[in-house]
Amino acid sequence: NPARSPSVQIPRKSKDKKRIALTHEQVAAVVEPFDMKWRPLILTLAYSGLRFSEAAALRRKAVDLDRGQLRISEAVTEVAGRLSWGTPKSDQARDVDMPEFLVSVLAGHLDQSVGPEDEALVFTSPLGMTLRYRNFRNHWDPAVVKASATDKALAGLTPHDLRHVAAGLMLQATRDLNYVKEQLGRSTIQATERYAWILDDDRRRNAARQAGGSRLSC
């Protein structure tokens, strides 16, 4: 078989390039079915781009309300039923900017639901324990089913998808791929270019609006 020759380079299987982009209104629709306890977490995921493992490891001392930033230096995942603590996937700490409304949301959450200790976890299970992704899905999946009943675009949305949602919203606001890369903790700009289609869509919409305006003025 010629394809078995060492000189023949077999194309790599392309990675999932699922395009996920939600509006602010759609994010609000996702949040609506959840109990109040979960809403600060979901908004943080949707507007900061944190990985679930980073949000689960976030501590009070890492939330700088004055600067409007989150210091991401830890992550926690479940491996074979046990919690494994370590550094973020990028192995580097980073500061993540928060929009003003999220600063207010987290300020209220810290005041009402988080212990005063610097090491207190910001987001916990209903029993005050470290969040586990699989357990959180028991709350997430039914709520998303409710949300998708009125908006089919939300069907099948996962907590990790909110990271992509955040990237899209950041890119629409800043139009700066390098900024989004830094916020997400991506290692290369190439890893962030998967979101460039959002800018292309914006350009097409703007061009269509301008063309329509030109025809109306003729």
N, C-alpha and C positions, 0 to 999 in steps of 0.2 A: 504494500500500500504506500504510494508516494507521500501521503500525508504523514506517515510515520518518520519521514526523513528529518534529521536534526536541523536541516536548513529551512524547513517549512515552519513558519511561525503561525501557530493556531491563534486566531483572534480570541482575546479574553472575553468572557461573558460579562456583558455590561452590567453595572450595578443599577439598583433600582433608582430611577429618576422621577419617581412620582412627584407631580407638581401639586403642592399644597399651598394655597393662599386663601386666607379668610379676611373679611372686612372686620372693622371694629364691632359692627352690629352682629356679625356672625359669632364673634368671640363672646359677646354678651349673651347670645342665645345658647351657647355651650354652657356658660356659667349658670344660667338661670335655674336649671333643674337640681342643682347641687345644694346640699345643706350649707348653711353659713360657714361652718367649720372649714369646708374645703375650698371656698371661693378665693381666699387670699393665695393659696397654693396654685390654683389653676391660672389666676391672673398673673402670678409671678412667672409661671412657665410660658405663658402666651406673650408676655411683654419683655422678658429678660433673655429668653433663649437658653436658660439653664437646662442641663440634662436632669432627668428625674433623680439620678444618683447624687447630683450636686445639690439639688433642692432638699433632698432628704437629709443631707449632712450639714445644711446651713445652720449656723449658730447665731445667737443674739449679737455677739461681738462682731460678727461679719456684716451686720446691717448698719450702714452709715446713713442715717436719715438726713443729716445736715448736708452731706455732699450728694445725696441721692444715688448712692452706689452700694453694690453688694460685693464683698471680697470673697472670691471663690478659691478656696485652697484645699477643700476636702471633698470626698465623694464616698458614698457607701452603697454597696450592692449586695444582693443575696446570692451566695454561691453554695449549692448543695444544702440549702436550708439554713445556712449560717451567714451572718452579716460580715462582710469584708470591708474594712475601712482603708482608705488610701488617698492618693492625690487624684485630681481630675484626670480625665482621659488624656489630656494634652501634657500631663506631668508638670504643668506650670500654673501658678496662681495668677489670677487676673481680676481686674475690677470691672464690674458690669454696671452700666448706667441704667437708672430707672426713670420712666416718665413720672411727672409730678403726681398724677393720680395714684400710681402704684406706691409712691412714697407714703401718701396718706393712708392707703389701705393697709400697708405693713405697719405703720405707726399705730393704728388702732388695734391691729392683730397682736402686736408685741405688748401693748398695754393690757389687753384683755385676756389673752390666751397663752402667753409665753412667760416662763419663770424669769425672775430678775437676774439670775446668774449669767455671766458672760458665756458660759458653755452650754446654756440651755438651747435645745433644738427649737428652731422656729416652726417647723412643721412636723407634727407627730401623728400617730394613729389615734383613734378614739380613746384608747387606753393610756395615751401619753407615751407610747413606745416609739422606737425608730420606725419610720415608714418602710414598708416592703412593697415593691412594685406589684407583685402578684396580688397581695391583699387589697391594694388601692384599686386595682382593676374591678374588684367586686363593687365598688362605689361608682367607678367611672363608667363602666359599660352600660348599666341601666339608665344612667343620666343622659348619656349620648344617644341612646335609643329614643328617649323622650324628645331630645332636641332635634333629632333628625326627622321626627314625624312631621315637622313643619318646614324643614329645610334639608332636602335630600343630599346636599353637598356635605353635610356633617356626618353622614352615615359611615360607620367604620373608623371614625377618627380615633386615634390613640393618644395617650399622654405624650409620647415622643413626637408626634406630629406637631404639637404645640411649639416645639423648638423651630420647626420649619415655618410655622405661622409667625413666630417672633422675628425670624430672619426677614421674612417678606415685609412685615410692617416697618422694621428698621430701614430696609432698603428703600421702601417708598418714601420714608421720611427724610433720609439722608442722601440717597442716591450714591452711596459710597461703599463699594464692596470691601475695601480694606478695613473700614470701620466695623462692618458686620463680622468680618473674619475675627477681629480682635475681641468683639463682644461675645462671640460664640466659642472662642477658644480653639479655633481651627488652626491647624499647623501651617497651611499654605493657602494662598489666594485661590489656587485652582480648586481647592475643596469648597470654596464659597461661590465659585462661578456657576454652580448648579442653580443659583437663584437669579442669574442674569436675565432670564426670560421675563422676570417681573418688570425690569426696566424696559425691555423691548415692548412689552404690552402697554406700558405707560406711554412710550413714545408713539405707538400706533394710535392710541386713544387721543393723545394730544394732537397728532397730525390730522386725525379725522375731525376733531372739533374745529381746528383752524381752517380746514378745507370747507367745512360747513359754514363757518363764519364768512369766509371769502365769497362763497356763492350768494349768501344772503345780502352781502354789501354791494353785489354787482347790480 
